[in-house]
Amino acid sequence: MDGPGSMVSFLWLWIAMSAAMMLPSVVPAASLAGCVGRSGVAFVAGYFAVWVATGIVAFEATRGLAGAGSRLAAGAIVAAAVYQLSPLKDACLRRCRSPLGLLLRRGAFRAGLEHGVVCLGCCWALMLALLALGAGSLLWMGAVAAAIFLEKVSVLGARASAPVGVALLGAAVWIVL
């Protein structure tokens, strides 16, 4: 993935992947935006602006993980597992699950931007794990999308973080072995 053409290709794929993975978890917040008199489209545009910018960082991370071997990939997944249990993850997840305050204080686009940053705070480690496992794999994309949905939208919420962390540790061991 060297050169500008490769980054453009990666970003197109990143945007499609982000939309497929994150849209199910952002739809309730976008619907809430409409209920409080904000534009759901502007909210989603702000939200995805954060994820597009994150794609540039992800491009470089993917390049680094691609040639680094299984031990570095396993290390990235272990880091994601540890983050799943951190107080920062919990704080970001709580804010991500309750965007009403943002929507009442901010315009739709800015609320979407801030919500995207909070969402990035609770999902960056899962995305790092996805990059280490293989961002092009539909299996891993589906698994990470399901974990994000469980944490952000389902009644399980933050209780899903620990089992996801344990699953990530299992994936790291599997990669090393």
Rosetta constraint file for C-alpha pairs under 8 A:
AtomPair CA 1 CA 6 HARMONIC 5.01 0.50
AtomPair CA 1 CA 7 HARMONIC 6.89 0.50
AtomPair CA 1 CA 63 HARMONIC 6.83 0.50
AtomPair CA 2 CA 6 HARMONIC 5.83 0.50
AtomPair CA 2 CA 7 HARMONIC 7.42 0.50
AtomPair CA 3 CA 7 HARMONIC 6.64 0.50
AtomPair CA 4 CA 8 HARMONIC 6.24 0.50
AtomPair CA 5 CA 9 HARMONIC 6.21 0.50
AtomPair CA 6 CA 10 HARMONIC 6.02 0.50
AtomPair CA 7 CA 11 HARMONIC 6.00 0.50
AtomPair CA 7 CA 56 HARMONIC 7.77 0.50
AtomPair CA 7 CA 59 HARMONIC 6.77 0.50
AtomPair CA 8 CA 12 HARMONIC 6.25 0.50
AtomPair CA 9 CA 13 HARMONIC 6.33 0.50
AtomPair CA 10 CA 14 HARMONIC 5.90 0.50
AtomPair CA 10 CA 55 HARMONIC 8.00 0.50
AtomPair CA 10 CA 59 HARMONIC 6.72 0.50
AtomPair CA 11 CA 15 HARMONIC 5.98 0.50
AtomPair CA 11 CA 52 HARMONIC 7.31 0.50
AtomPair CA 11 CA 55 HARMONIC 6.00 0.50
AtomPair CA 11 CA 56 HARMONIC 7.14 0.50
AtomPair CA 11 CA 59 HARMONIC 7.65 0.50
AtomPair CA 12 CA 16 HARMONIC 6.30 0.50
AtomPair CA 13 CA 17 HARMONIC 5.97 0.50
AtomPair CA 14 CA 18 HARMONIC 5.84 0.50
AtomPair CA 14 CA 52 HARMONIC 7.54 0.50
AtomPair CA 14 CA 55 HARMONIC 6.07 0.50
AtomPair CA 15 CA 19 HARMONIC 6.01 0.50
AtomPair CA 15 CA 51 HARMONIC 7.53 0.50
AtomPair CA 15 CA 52 HARMONIC 6.28 0.50
AtomPair CA 15 CA 55 HARMONIC 7.59 0.50
AtomPair CA 16 CA 20 HARMONIC 6.15 0.50
AtomPair CA 17 CA 21 HARMONIC 6.00 0.50
AtomPair CA 17 CA 141 HARMONIC 7.82 0.50
AtomPair CA 18 CA 22 HARMONIC 5.52 0.50
AtomPair CA 18 CA 23 HARMONIC 7.58 0.50
AtomPair CA 18 CA 51 HARMONIC 7.04 0.50
AtomPair CA 19 CA 23 HARMONIC 5.20 0.50
AtomPair CA 19 CA 48 HARMONIC 7.90 0.50
AtomPair CA 20 CA 24 HARMONIC 7.53 0.50
AtomPair CA 21 CA 25 HARMONIC 7.93 0.50
AtomPair CA 21 CA 141 HARMONIC 7.19 0.50
AtomPair CA 21 CA 142 HARMONIC 7.55 0.50
AtomPair CA 21 CA 144 HARMONIC 7.77 0.50
AtomPair CA 21 CA 145 HARMONIC 4.80 0.50
AtomPair CA 21 CA 148 HARMONIC 8.00 0.50
AtomPair CA 22 CA 26 HARMONIC 6.22 0.50
AtomPair CA 22 CA 145 HARMONIC 6.98 0.50
AtomPair CA 22 CA 148 HARMONIC 7.66 0.50
AtomPair CA 22 CA 149 HARMONIC 7.97 0.50
AtomPair CA 23 CA 27 HARMONIC 5.96 0.50
AtomPair CA 24 CA 28 HARMONIC 7.96 0.50
AtomPair CA 24 CA 149 HARMONIC 6.97 0.50
AtomPair CA 25 CA 29 HARMONIC 7.91 0.50
AtomPair CA 25 CA 148 HARMONIC 7.25 0.50
AtomPair CA 25 CA 149 HARMONIC 5.42 0.50
AtomPair CA 25 CA 152 HARMONIC 6.30 0.50
AtomPair CA 25 CA 153 HARMONIC 6.00 0.50
AtomPair CA 26 CA 30 HARMONIC 6.17 0.50
AtomPair CA 26 CA 44 HARMONIC 7.58 0.50
AtomPair CA 27 CA 31 HARMONIC 6.02 0.50
AtomPair CA 28 CA 32 HARMONIC 6.14 0.50
AtomPair CA 28 CA 153 HARMONIC 7.89 0.50
AtomPair CA 29 CA 33 HARMONIC 6.21 0.50
AtomPair CA 29 CA 99 HARMONIC 6.55 0.50
AtomPair CA 30 CA 34 HARMONIC 6.54 0.50
AtomPair CA 30 CA 39 HARMONIC 7.95 0.50
AtomPair CA 30 CA 40 HARMONIC 4.63 0.50
AtomPair CA 30 CA 41 HARMONIC 7.43 0.50
AtomPair CA 30 CA 43 HARMONIC 6.31 0.50
AtomPair CA 30 CA 44 HARMONIC 6.49 0.50
AtomPair CA 31 CA 35 HARMONIC 6.38 0.50
AtomPair CA 31 CA 40 HARMONIC 6.34 0.50
AtomPair CA 32 CA 36 HARMONIC 6.39 0.50
AtomPair CA 32 CA 40 HARMONIC 7.91 0.50
AtomPair CA 32 CA 100 HARMONIC 7.36 0.50
AtomPair CA 33 CA 37 HARMONIC 6.43 0.50
AtomPair CA 33 CA 38 HARMONIC 4.89 0.50
AtomPair CA 33 CA 39 HARMONIC 6.20 0.50
AtomPair CA 33 CA 40 HARMONIC 5.36 0.50
AtomPair CA 33 CA 43 HARMONIC 7.14 0.50
AtomPair CA 33 CA 100 HARMONIC 7.95 0.50
AtomPair CA 33 CA 103 HARMONIC 6.26 0.50
AtomPair CA 33 CA 108 HARMONIC 7.10 0.50
AtomPair CA 34 CA 38 HARMONIC 5.10 0.50
AtomPair CA 34 CA 39 HARMONIC 5.68 0.50
AtomPair CA 34 CA 40 HARMONIC 5.39 0.50
AtomPair CA 36 CA 103 HARMONIC 7.36 0.50
AtomPair CA 36 CA 104 HARMONIC 7.31 0.50
AtomPair CA 38 CA 43 HARMONIC 7.76 0.50
AtomPair CA 38 CA 103 HARMONIC 7.36 0.50
AtomPair CA 38 CA 107 HARMONIC 6.96 0.50
AtomPair CA 38 CA 108 HARMONIC 5.35 0.50
AtomPair CA 39 CA 43 HARMONIC 6.19 0.50
AtomPair CA 39 CA 108 HARMONIC 5.68 0.50
AtomPair CA 40 CA 44 HARMONIC 6.16 0.50
AtomPair CA 40 CA 108 HARMONIC 7.09 0.50
AtomPair CA 41 CA 45 HARMONIC 6.09 0.50
AtomPair CA 42 CA 46 HARMONIC 6.21 0.50
AtomPair CA 42 CA 108 HARMONIC 5.49 0.50
AtomPair CA 42 CA 109 HARMONIC 4.77 0.50
AtomPair CA 42 CA 112 HARMONIC 7.26 0.50
AtomPair CA 43 CA 47 HARMONIC 6.21 0.50
AtomPair CA 43 CA 108 HARMONIC 4.64 0.50
AtomPair CA 43 CA 109 HARMONIC 4.67 0.50
AtomPair CA 43 CA 110 HARMONIC 7.35 0.50
AtomPair CA 43 CA 111 HARMONIC 6.33 0.50
AtomPair CA 43 CA 112 HARMONIC 4.19 0.50
AtomPair CA 43 CA 113 HARMONIC 7.52 0.50
AtomPair CA 44 CA 48 HARMONIC 6.05 0.50
AtomPair CA 44 CA 109 HARMONIC 7.50 0.50
AtomPair CA 44 CA 112 HARMONIC 5.91 0.50
AtomPair CA 45 CA 49 HARMONIC 6.09 0.50
AtomPair CA 45 CA 109 HARMONIC 6.60 0.50
AtomPair CA 45 CA 112 HARMONIC 6.93 0.50
AtomPair CA 46 CA 50 HARMONIC 6.84 0.50
AtomPair CA 46 CA 108 HARMONIC 7.79 0.50
AtomPair CA 46 CA 109 HARMONIC 4.71 0.50
AtomPair CA 46 CA 110 HARMONIC 6.33 0.50
AtomPair CA 46 CA 111 HARMONIC 7.31 0.50
AtomPair CA 46 CA 112 HARMONIC 4.31 0.50
AtomPair CA 46 CA 113 HARMONIC 4.37 0.50
AtomPair CA 46 CA 114 HARMONIC 7.98 0.50
AtomPair CA 46 CA 116 HARMONIC 7.20 0.50
AtomPair CA 47 CA 51 HARMONIC 6.98 0.50
AtomPair CA 47 CA 109 HARMONIC 7.71 0.50
AtomPair CA 47 CA 112 HARMONIC 4.34 0.50
AtomPair CA 47 CA 113 HARMONIC 4.86 0.50
AtomPair CA 47 CA 114 HARMONIC 7.47 0.50
AtomPair CA 47 CA 115 HARMONIC 6.33 0.50
AtomPair CA 47 CA 116 HARMONIC 4.36 0.50
AtomPair CA 47 CA 117 HARMONIC 7.81 0.50
AtomPair CA 48 CA 52 HARMONIC 6.06 0.50
AtomPair CA 48 CA 112 HARMONIC 7.97 0.50
AtomPair CA 48 CA 113 HARMONIC 7.80 0.50
AtomPair CA 48 CA 116 HARMONIC 6.92 0.50
AtomPair CA 49 CA 53 HARMONIC 6.29 0.50
AtomPair CA 49 CA 113 HARMONIC 6.98 0.50
AtomPair CA 49 CA 116 HARMONIC 7.92 0.50
AtomPair CA 50 CA 54 HARMONIC 6.19 0.50
AtomPair CA 50 CA 113 HARMONIC 6.28 0.50
AtomPair CA 50 CA 116 HARMONIC 5.63 0.50
AtomPair CA 50 CA 117 HARMONIC 6.50 0.50
AtomPair CA 50 CA 120 HARMONIC 7.94 0.50
AtomPair CA 51 CA 55 HARMONIC 6.21 0.50
AtomPair CA 51 CA 116 HARMONIC 7.16 0.50
AtomPair CA 51 CA 120 HARMONIC 7.68 0.50
AtomPair CA 52 CA 56 HARMONIC 7.20 0.50
AtomPair CA 53 CA 57 HARMONIC 7.36 0.50
AtomPair CA 54 CA 58 HARMONIC 6.15 0.50
AtomPair CA 55 CA 59 HARMONIC 5.99 0.50
AtomPair CA 56 CA 60 HARMONIC 6.79 0.50
AtomPair CA 57 CA 61 HARMONIC 6.28 0.50
AtomPair CA 58 CA 62 HARMONIC 5.94 0.50
AtomPair CA 58 CA 128 HARMONIC 7.84 0.50
AtomPair CA 58 CA 131 HARMONIC 7.70 0.50
AtomPair CA 59 CA 63 HARMONIC 6.35 0.50
AtomPair CA 60 CA 64 HARMONIC 6.27 0.50
AtomPair CA 61 CA 65 HARMONIC 6.06 0.50
AtomPair CA 61 CA 128 HARMONIC 7.99 0.50
AtomPair CA 61 CA 131 HARMONIC 7.65 0.50
AtomPair CA 62 CA 66 HARMONIC 5.83 0.50
AtomPair CA 62 CA 131 HARMONIC 5.98 0.50
AtomPair CA 62 CA 132 HARMONIC 7.41 0.50
AtomPair CA 63 CA 67 HARMONIC 6.92 0.50
AtomPair CA 64 CA 68 HARMONIC 6.28 0.50
AtomPair CA 65 CA 69 HARMONIC 7.14 0.50
AtomPair CA 65 CA 72 HARMONIC 6.88 0.50
AtomPair CA 65 CA 73 HARMONIC 6.16 0.50
AtomPair CA 65 CA 131 HARMONIC 7.65 0.50
AtomPair CA 65 CA 132 HARMONIC 6.25 0.50
AtomPair CA 66 CA 132 HARMONIC 7.85 0.50
AtomPair CA 68 CA 72 HARMONIC 6.00 0.50
AtomPair CA 68 CA 73 HARMONIC 7.39 0.50
AtomPair CA 69 CA 73 HARMONIC 6.58 0.50
AtomPair CA 70 CA 74 HARMONIC 5.95 0.50
AtomPair CA 70 CA 175 HARMONIC 6.31 0.50
AtomPair CA 70 CA 176 HARMONIC 6.26 0.50
AtomPair CA 71 CA 75 HARMONIC 6.07 0.50
AtomPair CA 71 CA 175 HARMONIC 7.83 0.50
AtomPair CA 71 CA 176 HARMONIC 6.28 0.50
AtomPair CA 72 CA 76 HARMONIC 6.19 0.50
AtomPair CA 73 CA 77 HARMONIC 6.38 0.50
AtomPair CA 73 CA 129 HARMONIC 7.94 0.50
AtomPair CA 73 CA 132 HARMONIC 4.89 0.50
AtomPair CA 73 CA 133 HARMONIC 7.23 0.50
AtomPair CA 73 CA 172 HARMONIC 7.77 0.50
AtomPair CA 73 CA 175 HARMONIC 7.91 0.50
AtomPair CA 74 CA 78 HARMONIC 6.15 0.50
AtomPair CA 74 CA 132 HARMONIC 7.43 0.50
AtomPair CA 74 CA 171 HARMONIC 7.75 0.50
AtomPair CA 74 CA 172 HARMONIC 4.49 0.50
AtomPair CA 74 CA 173 HARMONIC 7.22 0.50
AtomPair CA 74 CA 175 HARMONIC 6.18 0.50
AtomPair CA 74 CA 176 HARMONIC 6.53 0.50
AtomPair CA 75 CA 79 HARMONIC 6.13 0.50
AtomPair CA 75 CA 172 HARMONIC 7.24 0.50
AtomPair CA 76 CA 80 HARMONIC 6.29 0.50
AtomPair CA 76 CA 128 HARMONIC 6.72 0.50
AtomPair CA 76 CA 129 HARMONIC 6.20 0.50
AtomPair CA 76 CA 132 HARMONIC 6.65 0.50
AtomPair CA 77 CA 81 HARMONIC 6.19 0.50
AtomPair CA 77 CA 128 HARMONIC 7.24 0.50
AtomPair CA 77 CA 129 HARMONIC 4.78 0.50
AtomPair CA 77 CA 132 HARMONIC 6.88 0.50
AtomPair CA 77 CA 168 HARMONIC 6.12 0.50
AtomPair CA 77 CA 169 HARMONIC 6.97 0.50
AtomPair CA 77 CA 171 HARMONIC 7.47 0.50
AtomPair CA 77 CA 172 HARMONIC 5.77 0.50
AtomPair CA 78 CA 82 HARMONIC 6.20 0.50
AtomPair CA 78 CA 168 HARMONIC 6.78 0.50
AtomPair CA 78 CA 169 HARMONIC 5.74 0.50
AtomPair CA 78 CA 172 HARMONIC 6.24 0.50
AtomPair CA 79 CA 83 HARMONIC 6.17 0.50
AtomPair CA 79 CA 125 HARMONIC 7.37 0.50
AtomPair CA 80 CA 84 HARMONIC 6.27 0.50
AtomPair CA 80 CA 125 HARMONIC 4.49 0.50
AtomPair CA 80 CA 126 HARMONIC 6.04 0.50
AtomPair CA 80 CA 128 HARMONIC 6.99 0.50
AtomPair CA 80 CA 129 HARMONIC 6.14 0.50
AtomPair CA 80 CA 165 HARMONIC 7.33 0.50
AtomPair CA 80 CA 168 HARMONIC 7.29 0.50
AtomPair CA 81 CA 85 HARMONIC 7.16 0.50
AtomPair CA 81 CA 125 HARMONIC 7.81 0.50
AtomPair CA 81 CA 164 HARMONIC 7.43 0.50
AtomPair CA 81 CA 165 HARMONIC 4.16 0.50
AtomPair CA 81 CA 166 HARMONIC 6.76 0.50
AtomPair CA 81 CA 167 HARMONIC 7.99 0.50
AtomPair CA 81 CA 168 HARMONIC 5.42 0.50
AtomPair CA 81 CA 169 HARMONIC 6.01 0.50
AtomPair CA 82 CA 86 HARMONIC 6.75 0.50
AtomPair CA 82 CA 165 HARMONIC 6.76 0.50
AtomPair CA 83 CA 88 HARMONIC 7.95 0.50
AtomPair CA 83 CA 89 HARMONIC 6.45 0.50
AtomPair CA 83 CA 125 HARMONIC 6.70 0.50
AtomPair CA 83 CA 165 HARMONIC 7.97 0.50
AtomPair CA 84 CA 89 HARMONIC 6.13 0.50
AtomPair CA 84 CA 90 HARMONIC 7.98 0.50
AtomPair CA 84 CA 125 HARMONIC 7.68 0.50
AtomPair CA 84 CA 161 HARMONIC 5.53 0.50
AtomPair CA 84 CA 162 HARMONIC 6.49 0.50
AtomPair CA 84 CA 164 HARMONIC 7.34 0.50
AtomPair CA 84 CA 165 HARMONIC 5.41 0.50
AtomPair CA 85 CA 89 HARMONIC 6.97 0.50
AtomPair CA 85 CA 90 HARMONIC 7.56 0.50
AtomPair CA 85 CA 161 HARMONIC 6.68 0.50
AtomPair CA 85 CA 162 HARMONIC 6.13 0.50
AtomPair CA 85 CA 165 HARMONIC 7.01 0.50
AtomPair CA 86 CA 90 HARMONIC 6.50 0.50
AtomPair CA 87 CA 91 HARMONIC 6.11 0.50
AtomPair CA 88 CA 92 HARMONIC 6.12 0.50
AtomPair CA 88 CA 121 HARMONIC 7.87 0.50
AtomPair CA 88 CA 122 HARMONIC 7.90 0.50
AtomPair CA 89 CA 93 HARMONIC 5.99 0.50
AtomPair CA 89 CA 121 HARMONIC 6.72 0.50
AtomPair CA 89 CA 122 HARMONIC 5.05 0.50
AtomPair CA 90 CA 94 HARMONIC 6.16 0.50
AtomPair CA 90 CA 122 HARMONIC 7.50 0.50
AtomPair CA 90 CA 158 HARMONIC 6.68 0.50
AtomPair CA 91 CA 95 HARMONIC 6.44 0.50
AtomPair CA 92 CA 96 HARMONIC 5.97 0.50
AtomPair CA 92 CA 118 HARMONIC 5.52 0.50
AtomPair CA 92 CA 119 HARMONIC 6.88 0.50
AtomPair CA 92 CA 121 HARMONIC 5.67 0.50
AtomPair CA 92 CA 122 HARMONIC 5.21 0.50
AtomPair CA 93 CA 97 HARMONIC 6.05 0.50
AtomPair CA 93 CA 118 HARMONIC 7.58 0.50
AtomPair CA 93 CA 119 HARMONIC 7.19 0.50
AtomPair CA 93 CA 121 HARMONIC 7.83 0.50
AtomPair CA 93 CA 122 HARMONIC 5.42 0.50
AtomPair CA 93 CA 151 HARMONIC 7.47 0.50
AtomPair CA 93 CA 152 HARMONIC 6.81 0.50
AtomPair CA 93 CA 158 HARMONIC 6.97 0.50
AtomPair CA 94 CA 98 HARMONIC 6.52 0.50
AtomPair CA 94 CA 158 HARMONIC 7.70 0.50
AtomPair CA 95 CA 99 HARMONIC 6.43 0.50
AtomPair CA 95 CA 118 HARMONIC 6.82 0.50
AtomPair CA 96 CA 115 HARMONIC 6.49 0.50
AtomPair CA 96 CA 118 HARMONIC 5.84 0.50
AtomPair CA 96 CA 119 HARMONIC 5.62 0.50
AtomPair CA 96 CA 122 HARMONIC 7.74 0.50
AtomPair CA 96 CA 152 HARMONIC 6.86 0.50
AtomPair CA 97 CA 152 HARMONIC 5.46 0.50
AtomPair CA 97 CA 153 HARMONIC 6.83 0.50
AtomPair CA 99 CA 103 HARMONIC 6.38 0.50
AtomPair CA 99 CA 115 HARMONIC 6.83 0.50
AtomPair CA 100 CA 104 HARMONIC 6.22 0.50
AtomPair CA 101 CA 105 HARMONIC 6.22 0.50
AtomPair CA 102 CA 106 HARMONIC 5.75 0.50
AtomPair CA 102 CA 111 HARMONIC 5.43 0.50
AtomPair CA 102 CA 114 HARMONIC 7.63 0.50
AtomPair CA 102 CA 115 HARMONIC 7.54 0.50
AtomPair CA 103 CA 107 HARMONIC 6.84 0.50
AtomPair CA 103 CA 108 HARMONIC 6.64 0.50
AtomPair CA 103 CA 111 HARMONIC 5.67 0.50
AtomPair CA 106 CA 110 HARMONIC 6.09 0.50
AtomPair CA 106 CA 111 HARMONIC 5.34 0.50
AtomPair CA 107 CA 111 HARMONIC 5.87 0.50
AtomPair CA 108 CA 112 HARMONIC 6.05 0.50
AtomPair CA 109 CA 113 HARMONIC 6.22 0.50
AtomPair CA 110 CA 114 HARMONIC 6.17 0.50
AtomPair CA 111 CA 115 HARMONIC 5.91 0.50
AtomPair CA 112 CA 116 HARMONIC 5.90 0.50
AtomPair CA 113 CA 117 HARMONIC 6.31 0.50
AtomPair CA 114 CA 118 HARMONIC 6.29 0.50
AtomPair CA 115 CA 119 HARMONIC 5.98 0.50
AtomPair CA 116 CA 120 HARMONIC 5.95 0.50
AtomPair CA 117 CA 121 HARMONIC 6.18 0.50
AtomPair CA 118 CA 122 HARMONIC 6.57 0.50
AtomPair CA 119 CA 123 HARMONIC 5.98 0.50
AtomPair CA 120 CA 124 HARMONIC 5.21 0.50
AtomPair CA 123 CA 127 HARMONIC 6.28 0.50
AtomPair CA 123 CA 148 HARMONIC 7.12 0.50
AtomPair CA 124 CA 128 HARMONIC 6.16 0.50
AtomPair CA 125 CA 129 HARMONIC 6.16 0.50
AtomPair CA 126 CA 130 HARMONIC 6.18 0.50
AtomPair CA 126 CA 144 HARMONIC 6.57 0.50
AtomPair CA 127 CA 131 HARMONIC 6.21 0.50
AtomPair CA 127 CA 144 HARMONIC 7.61 0.50
AtomPair CA 128 CA 132 HARMONIC 6.25 0.50
AtomPair CA 129 CA 133 HARMONIC 6.02 0.50
AtomPair CA 129 CA 168 HARMONIC 7.80 0.50
AtomPair CA 130 CA 134 HARMONIC 5.87 0.50
AtomPair CA 130 CA 135 HARMONIC 5.43 0.50
AtomPair CA 130 CA 140 HARMONIC 6.41 0.50
AtomPair CA 130 CA 141 HARMONIC 6.83 0.50
AtomPair CA 130 CA 144 HARMONIC 6.93 0.50
AtomPair CA 131 CA 135 HARMONIC 4.79 0.50
AtomPair CA 133 CA 137 HARMONIC 7.95 0.50
AtomPair CA 133 CA 140 HARMONIC 6.89 0.50
AtomPair CA 134 CA 140 HARMONIC 7.06 0.50
AtomPair CA 135 CA 140 HARMONIC 7.27 0.50
AtomPair CA 135 CA 141 HARMONIC 6.75 0.50
AtomPair CA 136 CA 141 HARMONIC 7.62 0.50
AtomPair CA 137 CA 141 HARMONIC 6.13 0.50
AtomPair CA 138 CA 142 HARMONIC 5.91 0.50
AtomPair CA 139 CA 143 HARMONIC 6.23 0.50
AtomPair CA 140 CA 144 HARMONIC 6.05 0.50
AtomPair CA 141 CA 145 HARMONIC 5.93 0.50
AtomPair CA 142 CA 146 HARMONIC 6.01 0.50
AtomPair CA 143 CA 147 HARMONIC 6.27 0.50
AtomPair CA 144 CA 148 HARMONIC 6.16 0.50
AtomPair CA 145 CA 149 HARMONIC 6.10 0.50
AtomPair CA 146 CA 150 HARMONIC 6.05 0.50
AtomPair CA 147 CA 151 HARMONIC 6.19 0.50
AtomPair CA 147 CA 160 HARMONIC 7.56 0.50
AtomPair CA 147 CA 164 HARMONIC 6.72 0.50
AtomPair CA 148 CA 152 HARMONIC 5.94 0.50
AtomPair CA 149 CA 153 HARMONIC 5.40 0.50
AtomPair CA 149 CA 154 HARMONIC 6.61 0.50
AtomPair CA 150 CA 154 HARMONIC 4.87 0.50
AtomPair CA 150 CA 155 HARMONIC 7.64 0.50
AtomPair CA 150 CA 156 HARMONIC 6.36 0.50
AtomPair CA 150 CA 157 HARMONIC 6.16 0.50
AtomPair CA 150 CA 160 HARMONIC 6.49 0.50
AtomPair CA 151 CA 156 HARMONIC 6.54 0.50
AtomPair CA 151 CA 157 HARMONIC 4.20 0.50
AtomPair CA 151 CA 158 HARMONIC 5.61 0.50
AtomPair CA 151 CA 159 HARMONIC 7.54 0.50
AtomPair CA 151 CA 160 HARMONIC 5.67 0.50
AtomPair CA 151 CA 161 HARMONIC 6.64 0.50
AtomPair CA 152 CA 157 HARMONIC 5.82 0.50
AtomPair CA 152 CA 158 HARMONIC 7.91 0.50
AtomPair CA 153 CA 157 HARMONIC 6.68 0.50
AtomPair CA 156 CA 160 HARMONIC 5.74 0.50
AtomPair CA 157 CA 161 HARMONIC 7.73 0.50
AtomPair CA 159 CA 163 HARMONIC 7.85 0.50
AtomPair CA 160 CA 164 HARMONIC 6.25 0.50
AtomPair CA 161 CA 165 HARMONIC 6.10 0.50
AtomPair CA 162 CA 166 HARMONIC 6.27 0.50
AtomPair CA 163 CA 167 HARMONIC 6.16 0.50
AtomPair CA 164 CA 168 HARMONIC 6.18 0.50
AtomPair CA 165 CA 169 HARMONIC 6.32 0.50
AtomPair CA 166 CA 170 HARMONIC 6.29 0.50
AtomPair CA 167 CA 171 HARMONIC 6.27 0.50
AtomPair CA 168 CA 172 HARMONIC 6.22 0.50
AtomPair CA 169 CA 173 HARMONIC 6.31 0.50
AtomPair CA 170 CA 174 HARMONIC 6.13 0.50
AtomPair CA 171 CA 175 HARMONIC 6.19 0.50
AtomPair CA 172 CA 176 HARMONIC 6.36 0.50
AtomPair CA 173 CA 177 HARMONIC 6.12 0.50
